[in-house]
Amino acid sequence: MKSILEYLDYRKFMQDFYTEKKRTAAFSWRDFAARAGYSSPVFLKLVSEGKNGLSRKVVRKVGEAMNLAGYELDFFQNLVEFNQAKRDANRKAAYETMRRIAKEHKVGSIDDAHYSYFSSWIYPTIRELAPAMGHADCSEMAKRCVPKVSAVEVENAIRFLMENGMLKVNADGDYMMTEKSVATGPIPVASLAVRNFHRQMSSLALETLDTIPTSERNFSALTLGISKNSYEQILKELEEFRRKIVAITTNDKESDRVYQMNFQLFPLTYSKEEKDET
């Protein structure tokens, strides 16, 4: 059975623990529940199936029932928080602790690369800028960035991108992308990383309202009254438009600047049905 440090879903770990115990000895969900102090013989089975969750009061007891102790038990407690937390701030804090524990104990299965990539605007920016500038040094790239960054920060970004296979150097010594896009990684990490990425990019967009002239940026907005059907149609149009933008940039061989384009469509009011339910 894999180490707890290699899991991103505590329910999968519980199921794997049960399967392994049952394979090697007489073991039932009733036995598992009794170890954790539950009177219900099927409660932990329901948890592993996603039909119930674990309260903070019992997480440690359940972890100990699976022979976890020390840093492994700490990891399990944070894994439960990561999977069950309602607020991104809590999920982020739990995931950061999981990363630290995994790193300290030299386990690399936590999806560190994808999470780190979407944690800072500098990684996707330098990934686009470096190929456009050929073999420019880090100081020159830093000067090209609108939000101020140092040459050291650019150097660290280049190192990260190279080590994680997102950039490479060709025979002429120029930087090149290995792929045109970066996948977001496993879903539990992707959902958190991408939301953090959108928050960061939305914040940068607000800053450009005062720092970038209108000749070099474009902001527009619509306030719309729409139905559910219209909403779905608009989403399809946005997706088609996004594909066209990607096609334009893919065929652009003279890129000399990095832009961020945000697509945002969000409600300003409840629907009648939602309001009736509140």
Secondary structure by P-SEA (a helix, b strand, c coil): cccccccccaaaaaaaaaaaaaacccccaaaaaaaaccccccaaaaaaacccccccccaaaaaaaacccaaaaaaaaaaaaaaccccaaaaaaaaaaaaaaaaaacccccaaaaaaaaccaaaaaaaaaaaaaccccaaaaaaaccccccaaaaaaaaaaaaaacccccccccbbbbcccccccccaaaaaaaaaaaaaaaaaaaaaaccccccccbbbbbbbccccaaaaaaaaaaaaaaaaaaaaaaaacccccbbbbbbbbbbbccccaaaaaac
